[in-house]
């Protein structure tokens, strides 16, 4: 079983909204074979707390336009690692330092990646080397 069409639609919209707010190292994993609670994990990074919050706001706005309502939200006050749970997808927006430390990509590396829209901008690599293999490919 793989991610639903709705989950893929939401994932791509969230990724584009994050990229529009200059998120980098955006990656999505199809976790349907590993978890029953969601189809996709989307992970994005930002260099500071303020930008993390801006990305979160943009993702929420875009997904609300598509009729998706957040089921659970965590970490907004601190602005270092914000989790947005939409049931079909879970969005993680992390400060670069937290992204490098927790390395969620390594936890889910055995899951297939989801093709994301090309943002047309090279994505800077997070400290510690976290992120896509090709820093110029935001669709990893």
Secondary structure, DSSP 8 states (H G I E B T S, - for coil): ----HHHHHHHHHHHHHHHHTT-EEEEEEE-TTT-SS-SEEEEEEESSHHHHHHHHHHHHHHHHHTT---SEEESTTT-SEEEEE-SSEEEEEEEHHHHHHH-HHHHTTTS-B------SS-----GGG-S-SSTT-TT-
